[in-house]
Amino acid sequence: MGPELRNAVKAVKWGTDYLLKVTAEDNVVFEFADKHRGAYSGSLHSVVCPFYCDVNGYQDELLWGAAWLHKASRRREYREYIVKNEVVLRAGDTINEFGWDNKHAGINVLISKEVLTGKAEYFESFAQNADDFICSILPGVSHPQVQYSPGGLIFKAGGSNMQHVTSLSFLLLAYSNYLSHANKVVPCGQITASPDLLKQLAKRQVDYILGDNPLSMSYMVGYSQHYPQRIHHRGSSLPSVNTHPARISCKAGSRYFLSQKPNPNLHVGAVVGGPNITDSFPDSRPYFQESEPTTYINAPLVGLLAFFSAHP
C-alpha cells in the first residue's frame, strides 16, 4: 500500500473506535446476549458441528464483550457487570486459552491493563489471572497444558496448533507492553518475566513460523523458498476455471485432494496449522490439522508482524 498505509491504519482505528462506542451507548445487542444466555451451537448444531461447536460455552464471550464495551465507553454499568459476573462467568477458567472459542486469557490480559496503570484496583483478580497466564506459557515452567517442541514452538494438544502459537504470542506481546509502561515484571518462581523476555519469546515464535525452525520451512505460503505445497484448501488445490472451465462437483474434487502434486493456485500469505510436537510436518492435504490455513491463525499474526516490523 506504500504511502497509503498510514491513512488505512487511521481509517481502521476510527472505524473500530466508532463501532465500539456506538455499540456501548446503544447496548441492545449486549443486553440481548446477556438476557438470552446460551451457546449458538445449541440452535445451530446441525450447521456448525462438529467442527465449530461452542465447546467452551458462552460465558467468556459475555465477559469479553463487556470488557471491550467498558474500554470504549468507560461506563460504570460495564465495570459493575464485569465485577459482578467474574465468578459466575468463570473468568479464571482455562487461563492459557485464547482463540475463536475461548477468550479467557484475552479477557484477563485486556482488563489487567487498567490495574497495571493504577486505574482499577477492583480488577486486581484479573491481573493475577494474567500473571498466571504468563507464567504458564514460559519455557522452563512446568504446565500440563503448554509444551514446547524441540525447535522451540509453543505446542498445545488439539488441532491446528499454530492458532495457539499466534494468539498466545499476541497476548505475550500485549502484556509485555503493559508491563513496560507500568515498569513492572511478573515473578514466576525461579524465573522473572520481564517485558523484554516476553517480547523475545513472542518474536521467537514469529521467527519459527517464518522459517527459523528445524525444517527451515516457512509455514506462511509464498514466503521464502521453502513453504507448504499441498495445503488443505479447496480453492488452492482445485484447478482454476482457466485450465478447467467445466464444473467440478463436490465429490469430484477427491482426485485433487488426494493428489501428490503441489496445489495449482498459490494461496499467498496463508499460514497453516503447522508441525507436530516433534517439529515434523507432513505437507499433505489429508493431514488437515497440520496443513489447513485459517483466519484465526493469520489474524493475531498480523498484529505481531506489524509490531516487529515497526520495532525491528
Residue pairs with C-beta under 8 A, 6 or more apart in sequence:
1 8
17 72
20 68
20 69
20 71
20 72
20 73
21 72
21 73
23 29
23 30
23 69
23 72
24 69
24 72
24 73
24 75
24 78
25 73
27 69
30 65
30 66
30 69
33 58
33 61
33 62
33 65
34 62
34 81
37 58
37 62
38 58
39 53
39 54
39 57
39 58
40 48
40 54
40 58
41 48
41 49
41 52
41 53
41 54
42 54
45 53
48 54
54 101
55 101
56 94
56 97
56 101
56 102
57 90
59 88
59 89
59 90
60 89
60 90
60 91
60 93
60 102
60 103
60 104
60 107
61 103
62 85
62 89
63 82
63 85
63 86
63 89
63 91
63 103
63 107
64 103
64 106
64 107
66 78
66 81
66 82
66 85
67 78
67 82
67 107
67 110
67 111
68 110
69 75
69 78
70 78
70 79
70 82
71 110
79 120
79 122
82 111
82 123
83 122
83 123
86 92
86 125
86 126
90 104
91 104
91 107
91 108
91 125
91 126
91 129
92 104
92 125
92 129
93 104
94 102
94 104
94 105
95 104
95 105
95 108
95 129
95 132
95 133
95 136
96 105
96 133
96 136
96 137
96 143
96 145
96 146
96 168
97 104
97 105
98 104
98 105
98 106
98 167
98 168
98 170
98 171
99 163
99 164
99 167
99 296
100 163
100 296
104 129
105 130
105 133
105 168
105 171
106 167
106 171
107 126
108 126
108 127
108 129
108 130
108 133
109 130
109 133
109 171
109 174
109 175
109 178
111 120
111 123
111 126
111 127
111 130
112 123
112 126
112 127
112 129
112 130
112 131
112 175
112 178
113 178
114 120
114 123
115 121
115 123
115 124
115 126
115 127
116 127
116 178
116 179
116 181
116 182
116 184
117 178
117 181
117 182
118 182
130 175
131 186
133 171
133 175
134 172
134 175
134 186
134 188
134 193
134 198
135 141
135 143
135 186
135 188
135 189
135 191
135 193
136 143
136 145
136 146
137 143
137 146
137 154
137 168
137 172
137 201
138 188
138 191
138 193
138 197
138 201
139 148
139 152
139 201
140 191
141 188
141 189
141 191
145 156
145 157
146 154
146 155
146 156
147 154
147 155
147 156
147 277
148 154
148 155
149 155
149 275
149 276
149 277
149 278
149 279
150 214
150 278
150 279
151 208
151 213
151 214
151 275
151 279
152 204
152 208
152 213
153 161
153 165
153 205
153 208
153 213
153 274
153 275
153 279
154 161
154 164
154 165
154 168
154 169
154 205
155 161
155 164
155 276
155 277
156 164
158 164
159 273
159 288
159 289
160 273
160 274
160 289
160 292
160 294
160 297
161 273
161 274
161 275
161 276
161 289
162 209
162 219
162 271
162 272
162 273
162 274
162 297
163 273
163 294
163 296
163 297
165 205
165 208
165 209
165 274
166 205
166 209
166 271
166 297
166 298
166 299
166 300
166 301
166 304
167 296
167 300
169 201
169 202
169 205
169 206
169 300
169 304
170 202
170 300
170 301
170 303
170 304
172 198
172 199
172 201
172 202
173 198
173 199
173 202
173 303
173 304
173 307
175 198
176 195
176 196
176 198
176 199
176 202
177 195
179 185
179 186
179 194
179 195
179 198
180 195
185 192
185 193
185 194
185 195
186 192
186 193
187 193
202 304
203 308
205 304
206 301
206 304
206 305
206 308
209 218
209 219
209 220
209 271
209 274
209 301
210 218
210 219
210 220
210 223
210 224
211 217
211 218
211 223
211 224
211 226
213 275
213 279
214 279
215 226
215 275
215 279
215 280
215 281
216 226
217 226
217 227
217 228
217 281
218 224
218 226
218 227
219 227
219 228
219 271
219 272
219 274
219 275
219 281
220 227
220 269
220 270
220 271
221 227
221 228
221 231
221 266
221 267
221 268
221 269
221 270
221 271
221 272
221 293
222 266
222 267
222 268
222 269
223 269
228 272
228 281
228 283
228 291
229 262
229 263
229 283
230 237
230 259
230 260
230 261
230 262
230 263
230 283
230 284
230 285
230 291
231 237
231 263
231 267
231 270
231 272
231 285
231 291
231 292
231 293
232 272
232 285
232 286
232 287
232 288
232 291
232 292
232 293
233 263
233 267
233 270
233 292
233 293
234 253
235 265
235 267
236 263
236 264
236 265
236 266
236 267
236 270
237 253
237 256
237 257
237 259
237 263
237 264
237 265
237 285
238 244
238 248
238 253
238 256
238 264
238 265
239 248
239 256
239 264
240 264
240 265
243 264
257 285
257 286
258 285
258 286
267 293
269 298
270 293
270 298
271 293
271 297
271 298
271 301
272 290
272 291
272 292
272 293
272 297
273 288
273 289
273 290
273 291
273 292
273 293
273 294
273 297
274 281
274 290
275 281
275 290
276 290
281 290
282 290
282 291
283 291
284 290
284 291
285 291
